[in-house]
Amino acid sequence: MLRGTMEVLTDAESKEMIWRDGDTEYYPEGVTDPDYCVLKFTAISGCFYSNYRSEEFPLIEVLIQHVGSLLICVTFML
């Protein structure tokens, strides 16, 4: 599980950054469709369960990659 914050971005730059041609199937008005926005999740920490207990770990951002309409942030444990 990851913990962090979520932001709703509606500025043109963010929307154009991840827009792909096929997205008009879901947003017919294109990148300016009022129903289209970008959700930005910023991970701060995470936890997993092992040996019947919860283990927590901090995160650092190392790579941001575009995959289709998703903005993926790959993180590694410190």
ChimeraX attribute file (.defattr): number of C-alpha atoms within 10 A of each C-alpha:
attribute: neighborCount
match mode: 1-to-1
recipient: residues
	/A:1	8
	/A:2	16
	/A:3	14
	/A:4	10
	/A:5	10
	/A:6	11
	/A:7	10
	/A:8	10
	/A:9	14
	/A:10	15
	/A:11	11
	/A:12	11
	/A:13	9
	/A:14	14
	/A:15	18
	/A:16	13
	/A:17	13
	/A:18	17
	/A:19	18
	/A:20	15
	/A:21	10
	/A:22	12
	/A:23	16
	/A:24	13
	/A:25	9
	/A:26	11
	/A:27	14
	/A:28	13
	/A:29	13
	/A:30	18
	/A:31	20
	/A:32	15
	/A:33	12
	/A:34	10
	/A:35	12
	/A:36	18
	/A:37	16
	/A:38	19
	/A:39	15
	/A:40	16
	/A:41	16
	/A:42	15
	/A:43	18
	/A:44	14
	/A:45	16
	/A:46	15
	/A:47	13
	/A:48	11
	/A:49	10
	/A:50	8
	/A:51	6
	/A:52	6
	/A:53	8
	/A:54	9
	/A:55	11
	/A:56	14
	/A:57	13
	/A:58	15
	/A:59	18
	/A:60	14
	/A:61	13
	/A:62	9
	/A:63	10
	/A:64	11
	/A:65	11
	/A:66	12
	/A:67	10
	/A:68	13
	/A:69	15
	/A:70	14
	/A:71	16
	/A:72	14
	/A:73	16
	/A:74	13
	/A:75	15
	/A:76	11
	/A:77	11
	/A:78	7
